[in-house]
Amino acid sequence: MNRPPCTPRIYLDTKIVSLLVLVIGCLSACQTDTAPSTHPMLPPDFALRFHVLGKPSSDEPLRQRSQYVLEPDRGFHVAVGAGAVIDYYPPLTARISRVEYYDICQHVMRNHLMAEPTSPAVIDGTPGLRYDVLIIAHGRTHRYTTTPPESPPTVQLLRKLTELRAAAFTAP
């Protein structure tokens, strides 16, 4: 009995359908992961140092002398009070979540803080509360010093950092 060679058509059809599902799934996942409105490209080297040049004894977190360091591995370092001087590197306080890290990074990028100029009041030597900020992203480093009234996005950034500090100090 001579039978014509048969091709396992069902096997080939299953493979083609599986491949199409895989390709369509990858394309839709890639499209949603990179959509700028929902998930902007975050720099892998993002790091931040925020130094509040305020009064060591202040009860207001936004005015209290403090230093916050956020590293690319999500290490969060905090120093508060008289010891929070600009050349001091605080010990690790907490490792923040990816969501918290992305929130800080997105705030910096969305508000163009990598291009924030130094405040004219700081250049003139006007006394008062100052924020000294150092940001590293995309292989670039940007440092600026400002005052709260001259940079509301910087105040919002500090507010986010003080919330992370409060959560880290109250966590078990």
N, C-alpha and C positions, 0 to 999 in steps of 0.2 A: 504494500500500500504506500503510495507516494503522497505524502501530505506536503503542501507548500510550507516553506519555513514561516513560522508565525512570530510576529513581534509582540512582545508583551505590552500591548497598547495601554492597558490599565496602569501598568507600572510607570510608563513614560508620562501619561496624563497626570498621574499623582505627583510625579517629580516636578512637572512644569507648573502645576497649580501651587505646590509648596514653594517653589522658587518665586513665583509671582507674589504670593502672600508675603514672603520674606522681604522682597524688594519694596513693595508698597508700604509695608510696615516700617521699614527703615527710612524711606523717604518721608513719611508722615511724621515719624519721631524726630528726624533731623530737622524738619521744617519747624516744629513747635519748640524744639530745644534752642534754636538759634534765632527765633523771632525777637527782634529788638524790643518790642513792646512788653514781652513777658519775661525774657531772660537775656539781658544784654551780655555781651562777651565780657567776662571779668578777667582782669589781669592775674596771671598765676603768681606774680611776685608782689601782690598788693601788701603793703605794710604801712603803718601809721604810728606817729608819735604825737601826742597832744599834750602840751604843757600849759597848765593854767597858772599864770603869774598873778596870784591873788593873795589874800590874807590867809596865813596858816590856820588861824583860829575861827574862820568863818563857818557858820552853820549852813550856809547855802551852797549846795554842791557845785553850782555854776560859777561861784565866786571864790571857792576854797582852793588854796594852793594844792595842786595835784598834778599827777602825770599818768598818762595812759599810753601803753604800748600794745599794738596789735600786730602780730606777726603772720606771715603767710600760712603757717601751720595752725592758725587760729588760736595760738597762745596769747593770752590776755594778761598783761602785767599792769599793776596799779600801785602807785605810791600816793599817800595823802598826808598833808600837813607840812611841817617845817623841813622834813627830810626830802620832800619832793622837789629836788633841784634839777636843773636841766641836764647836768652831766651824770646823774644817777640812773642806773638801770635797775628798775624794780624787779623783785622776784615774781615768778609765775603765780598769778592769782587764780586763774581758771583757764580751761580750754572751752571756748564758746562754740556753739553749734554752727553748722554750715549756714543755716538760715540767718542767724544773727550776723555772721561774718559777711554774707552776701548783702544783707541789709545795709551794713556800714559801707561796704564797697560801692554799692549802687548809689547810696546817698552822695558819696564823694564824686562819683562820675556824673551823676545826673545834675548836680549843682556846680559842676566845673571847678571844683576846689583845687584841681591840679593847676589851674590858671589864676587862682585868687591872688590879687596883688597885696603887697604889704600896705597896711593902713597909713594914710598921711599923718594921723595923730601919733602913730608910733614913730614915724620918721621925724616929726617935729619935736618929739620928746615929751609930749603931754603925759603927765602922770595918770595912773589909774590902772584898772584891770586890763590885762592883756592875755591873749591866747597865742601861743607859739605852736605852729602846726608843721609837721614834716610828713610828707606823703611820698611813698615809692610805688610806682606802677609803670608797667611796660618798659622797664629798664631806665626810667627817668626818675629823678628826685626833685621835688618841689618843696620849698620852705617859705612860709609867710607868717607874719605876725599881724594880728588885728585886734580890734576891740569889739565887744558885743554889739553895739549899735551899728557898726559898719559892715557886719557880715552875719545876717540872720542864719544863713545855711551853716555857718561854723558853730553858732549857738545850738542849732538843732543837732549837729553832729555831737557836740559835747553832751547834750541831753541824752542821746542814745548811749553814749559811753557811761554816763553816770547811772543809767538804768541797768546796764550790764554789770557795773560795779556793785550796785545794791543787790542784784540777784546773786552775784558771786559771793558776797559777804554774808548773805542769809541762807545760802545753800548748805545742806548738811555735810 
